[in-house]
Amino acid sequence: MRSILVDTSTDLRSQALANDVRRVDAILFTHGHADHVFGLDDVRRYNQMQREAIACYADAETLADLRRMFAYIFEPPRQRGGGLPQLSLFRIGGPFTLGGVEVVPVPLLHGLLPVLGFRVGAFAYLTDCNRIPDASWPLLDGVRTVILDALRHRPHPTHFSVNEAIGVVERLGAERAYFTHICHDLHHAETCARLPAGVELAYDGLVLNV
């Protein structure tokens, strides 16, 4: 079994310790915003334990962002003391396979920024988005479980609102949906009680079998 990480959040180290994440075989990046990439340096511990580089997959713009923000990794200085993450970068150009598992990139829009969601089998992870382009809907046919952006009740220029996210779930016909990238306006129990059957807010430490 391969352990695939989506994004390297700023609190990656604490999340990995809290959830006993012992391997990272590959990393999929949705986009290059700080809250999705600034934990990248912490993956060097996995390099040390696994004794190999970690493959990172992203679109061309995100790869450029990573090379710019983490130039010390990809264009290291002469002084190499302290250790650096060992990473192999790959540009996503379409569906690909990791350890026998097909990963389907799903183009999304985060305001004006093109970003990626990912589908694996009947599961889809669609964070940081407020629109699904027409060409991407067929890529989501048959999805039964979805993790989806739903920032708050009020409209937002770069994230789905709760009602907009519910509309996406209904169009997908998904059996289960978990809303993520939620803000403090959404009280967990109160919000979940008002959501349709099969829909709830995600939370730290959530584990799904898909």
N, C-alpha and C positions, 0 to 999 in steps of 0.2 A: 504494500500500500504506500502511495506517495502522500506526503504532507504538503499541501499547497496553501500558501498564505496569500491573501488578497490585501494589497497595500501594506505599508509599514508605518502605522500611525505613530504619533509622537509618544504615546505611552506603551509602545510595543514591549519593552522590557517588563514592565509591571504586569501587563496582560499575559505575557508568556509564562511568567512565574506563577501568577494566580491560577492559570488554567493548565499548568503542567505541559506546556508545548515543548516536546523534546526533539522534534525534527522540523526542519524547513527544507524541503527538496526543491521548491520552485516558488517564485513570487509573481503574482499577476498584479499589474498596476492599472487602476481605473483612470487616473489622471495625476497631474503633478502638483496639486495644491498641497500646502504645507501640512495640513492635518492628515494627509494620506501618504506622505513620504518622509517626514522628518525623523522617523525612527529607524531609518535605513542602517545607520552605523551599528545598531545593536545586533544585526544579524551576524556580525563577525564571530560571535560566540558559537553559532551553529557551524561556521567554517571550521573552527577549532575542534569541535566535537566530531564533525562528520568528515573532516580532512579532505574537503573538496569545495570547489566553487559552487555557488548557488545560481541557477538560471533565473533571469528576470525577464518578463515579457511585458511589453507595452507598445503603444502606438508611437509613431515617429516623434511627435511633439513632446510626449512625456519622456521618451528616452533623452531628447535634447535637454529637457528640464533637469533630469537626473544628472546628466553630465555637467551641467552648469552649476547646479546647487551643491553637488558633491565632487567638485573638480579634484579635491585631494585624494579621492578614491580612484578616479579614472585617469588622472594625470598626476600621479603621486610625486611628492618632493623627493629629493635625494635622501633625506633622513627618513628612514622607514620605521624607526622605533615606535613601539606602542601597538602595532598591528593595524591592518586595514581590512575591511570587508573584501572578500574575494568573490566577484560577481561576473557573470557572463550575460551580456545584454542581447536580447533578441527582439526584432521588430515584428509586431503582430500584423499579418497581412490577410488573415482569414482563420478558419477553424484549424486547430492543431491538436496533437495528442501528447499527453503527459502520463507516462507510466501505464499506457493502455486505456486511458480515459480521454475522451474527446472533449475539448474545451472550445465553445463557440463564443467568440467575441460579439457583443451586441452594441452597435453604435447608438449613443444617446446624446442628448443635449443638456448641458448644465448652464442655463442661460444661453449665451452665444458660444460657449466652449464645447467642442466635441469631446466626449468622454466615452469610456467603455464600460458596459456591464458584461457579465459572463454567464453563460449557460453550461451546465453539466447535466446531461440526461434530462430529467423532468424538473430540475431545480435551476432557478435563475437568481442572480444577485445583481440588483440594479440600484446602486446608491448614487447620490449626488446628481440628480437629474430633475428636470421639469417638463421634458418632452421626449416622447419616443417617436423617432421619424417613421414615416410610412413604410420605408424599406426594411425597418427592423422588426415590425410586428410579425412577419412570417417566421423570423428566427425564434420567436417565442411560442409558436404553436405547440400545444400539448404540455406546456409547463403546468405542473401541479402544485409546486411549492415555490413561492417567490419572496425574496427579501427586497423591500422597495423603500425608496426615499419618501418620507412624509414629515416635513419639518414642523409644521404647526397648523392651526386652523385657518389663520389669515393667509391670503395669497402671498407668494414670494416670487421675485423675478428669476431665481435660479434653482428652486426646489419645489417639488410637488407639495401642495397642501394636503391635509388629511382627506378631504372630500375628493380631490383630484386623484389621490392614490387609490382610494376606494373605487373610483371609476376605472382605473387601470386594471385592478384586480378583477372587476366584473367583466371587463372586455377580454381579459386573458382566460376567464373561467377557471382560475386557480382554486384548488381545494383549500390551501393554506397560504396565508400571507402574514409576514412579519414586517412591521414598519420600522425603519432605521433612520439615522441622522435626525432624530427628533430633538426638539429644544425643550427648555425647562417649562414652557407654557403647557406642555402635555403631561398632566398628572397621570401616573401609570394606571392605577386601578380604575379611576373615574373614566379615563379615555377608553380603556379596554371594554368597560361595561357598555359603552355606546357604539362600539364597532360591530359590523355584521359578523355573523357566525363564521368561524374559521379565520378571522382577522384579529390580530393583536399587536401590541407594541413589542418590539424586540428588547432585550436587556443584556447587560454584560454577563458573560458566562453561559448564554443560551446555547444548547447543543441540539442539533436536529439530525435525525436519520432520514436520508433521502434516497 
